[in-house]
């Protein structure tokens, strides 16, 4: 969904049901991250682990795609990739959240979401790990994010977006630990029908907003933003439960961070090469999507072997 969306933007092609897909895409990722939340050996060990898995890959790929690759591509005459800028311009862009490789914003935002939620669990621990306390504090965090979006107040490094995303993370945390959604059930045969109805509902009431820039997040739209995000994430989980396993998608999912950090560079380069073919935009879009996912798949084994520390496979900071 991420690669599809970014390449469609590259060719200025409107994907059908784009508002519905957009309203469930990012909430789904925060939902899944919440499912696998762990406290580990205390707050500092937790921060070290999230630094290894999120911050270090973000910093590495930010520097590579902001300085090294633009310089290399500009020397080769490839103009589709963002042009090389001075270090000062790159730093200013970093503060304002403008990256040549825009997809990596998610790593930074997810880092803050994890920190905020960990602090919520610390407060809840003083109240016997009360679920109502966790839910109430998560709603308050979301309200802070919505308020910032409502008044167009931007906090650098996507911290404002992180507050808005906390309820999606909490929803995954609670669903995974306090429901039997992952267990086989006698009514699983109804899943395709239930999901179809939910998708139809989402198609009509999903708002078009930007969680990345916390834009069009208002007091009036927040109910539909969270409702569509919850329903969308739940629908994908149920659909995945019904399908059970798709080997290629399993492979992509297992190493999704590698696709996240690399696909932007690849589709720009593929787009440059397809520019010589004089094909229509829709054909270039389809071929670019095919080549980008294929190249990403081929790069995964190389990342695992040669770049494990910057693709969340091995740790740089020692952890417990």
N, C-alpha and C positions, 0 to 999 in steps of 0.2 A: 504493500500500500504506500509506503514511503517513496520508494523508487518510482512507482507509477505516478504519484502526485508530482514529484519534482520534475520528471521528464515531461509531463503534460504542461507544466508551467514553462519549461524551457521552450516548448513549441507553441505556447499560448493556445493550447487545446483544452476545451472545457470537458471534463470527465462527467458522464451522467451520474446523477445523484451525488454530486460533489459535496454538497452541504452535509448530507447524511454520512458519507465516508469520512469527511473531515471532523465531524463532531464525535466520531467514535474511535478514530485512529489513535490519537494521542492519549485519550482516556484509557484505551485498552493497554497501552504500554505502561502507564502508571499503575493500572490495576494489576498487571502481571508482576511488576516490581514489588507491589505491596504483598502479593501472595508469598514471595520468597524473602520477606524481611526477617532478619535475625539480629539479635542484640550482640551476639558474640561475647567477647570477654570485657565488656564495659565500653564506655563512651569513646575513649581514646583509641582502643583497638578497632572499634567500629569505624571511626573517622579514618584510621590508617587503611582499613580494607576498602572503604569507598574511595579513598584517594588513589589506591592502586587500580581499582576497577573503573573509575569514572574520571577523576581529575587528571591523572597522568595521561591516559589516552586523549583526553580533550586537549591538554596543553601541547602534546606532541603533534597531533594532527592539525591543531590551529597554527602552529609555527610552520609546519611543512606546507600547508595549503595557503598560508598568508604570505610567506616570504620565498621559500625555495622554489616551489612549483610555478608560481606566477613569473618569477624571474626566468626559469628554464623555458616555459612556454612562450614567453614574449621574445626570448632570443631565437626561438624556432619559428617565430611568425604565427603562432596559434593565438588568435585574438578572441576565440570564444571563451576561454578561461579568463577570469578577472586579471587585469593588468597588475604588474608589480608596482607596489607603493612603498614609500619610505617607512622606516620603523615607527616614526611618529604617527603617520597616518594609520598604520596597522593598530597601534595602541589606542588611538582615538576610536577607531572602528570597533575594537574589542570592548571598550567601555560602553559603546552604544549598541552593542550586539550585532554589528554588521560583519559577518565572516564570509570570506570567499567560499568556504565550505559550510553552508548554512546548517546542514543537518546535525553538526556536532553540538549545536546549542542544547540539544536534548540531554547530553551527558552532563553538562554543567547544571541544568535545571534539575535533573534527577538527583544530583548530589545534594542540592539544597533541600529537596523534598525529603530525602532520607534523614538529613540532619533535623529538620523541623519535626518530622514524625518521631524520631528518637526522643527528642525533648518532650514531646507529648506523652510518650510512654513513661518517661521519668516522672512526670507530674502524676500520671495515672497510678504509678507504683505507690505513691503516698496515699492513695485511696484504694488499696488492695487490688490494683490492676483493674479497676472498674471499667467495664465496657461503656457505660453511659458517659463517663468522663472522657474516654478516648474519642467517642463520637462527638460530644459537645465541643471539645477542643479542636477537633478536625473541622467541624462546621465553622467555628470561630476563625480558624486559619483561612478557610475558603472565603469567609466574609471579608477578611482583610484583603485578599487578592481581588475579589470582586469590587470592593470599594476603590482600590487603586486603579483598576481598569475603568470603573465608572467615571472617575475624575481624571482619567488619562495621565495618571502619575506613574512614571517609569522609575523603577529601581534598577541600577546597573546589574549586570551578570544574571539577569532573568530571575532574580529573587522574587519579584512581584508575580511572575508566572508560576513560580514554585508554590506560593501560598494558594493560588487558585487551584493548583493541581492536587493539593493534599487530600481533599475528599475522595478523589479517584483512587489514590494510593491506599487510603484507609478502607475503602470499599473492597479492594482486593485482599487486604490483610484480614478483614473480618470474614469475608466470604470463604476464604481458604481454610480458616481455622474454626469457624463456627457454623459450617453447613456441610452437607454431604453431596455437594454439587459434583465432585469428582468421582463419586462412587456410582457403580451401575445401578439403575433403577428400573422398575417394571413399566414406567411410563416414558422411557427413553425413545420409544418409537414415535412419540408425539413431537419430538424436538423439531423436525423440519417444519411442521405446521406452526408451532409456536414461534419459531424464529422468523418465519415468513410474515406472520402477523406483526411481529415487533418491527421488522424492517419496513413494512408498509407504513406503520405509525411514525417511525422515525423519518421516513421520506417526507412526510407532510409537516412535522413540527420541529425538525432539527434546525437550530439557528446557524447562520454562517458567521463564525467568529474565529479569532486567532488566539489560541492559547500561547503560542510562541511569544507574541508581542502583547498579550493580555489586552487585545483590542476587541471592541464590540462586546466586551464583558460588562454588562450593566445590571442594575437591580431588577430591571424589567425582564432581562433575558436569562438571568442566572438559573431560574427554575428549569427552563428548557435545556440550558447548557448541561447541568448536572444530570437531569433526567435522561436526556439522550445519550450522555456519556455512560451512565450506569447501564442503561438498556443495551447500548451497543456493545460494551465490554461483555456483558452477561450473554448476549446473543452469540458472539464469537466463541466464547467458552463452551456454550451448549453445543454449537455446531461442531466444534473441534472434538467434543466428547462423542458425538454421534458418528463422525467420520473415523475417529480413532487414530489413524496414522496415515500420513502422506510423506514418503521417504525424502523427497526433494525439499519439501517445506520443513521437515524436521531438521534437515541439514542446515538450511538457511536460518532457521530459528536458533539452533544451537550456537551458531557463530554470527548472530545478527549484528553484533557490534562491528564486525569486520566489514559487513555490507554497508552499515550506517556511515562509517568514516571514509569509505573509499568510493562509493558510487557517484558522488558529486564530481570527482575528478574524471571518472571514467565516462560518464555521459556527456561531459563537456568535450572530451577528446573524440568520442565517437560522433558527436554532433558536428564537430569540425570536419571529420572525414566524410560523413554523409552529405555535408554541404556541397561536395564536388559532384554528387550524383544527380542533382536537380530534381529529386523526387518530391512529391507533395508532402506537406507537413504531416499528414496522418500516416503516410508510409514511413517517413523518417522517425516519427514517434514510435511506431510498432517495432521497427528494426533496432532503434536505439534501446528500447526496453529489453528486447531479446539479447542483444549483444552485451548490454550492461550487466544483466543478471548472469549471463554466461561467463563473462570475464571475472565478475565478483566471485563466482563459484570456483573458478580456476585459481584465484588468488588466495582463497582461504587456506589451503595446505601450506602455501608459502608464508603467510602471516603466522600460522601456528608454529612453523619451524624456525623462522628467522626473526620474527617481530612479536614474540609472545608477551613481552613486558608492556607493549603499548597497544595491545589489543585484548587486555583483560584476561590473559591466559596464565601469566605468571606475575608474581609480586616483586616490586622493587623495594618497598618499605617492609621490613620484617613485621610479621603479625603473629599473634598468639596461636 
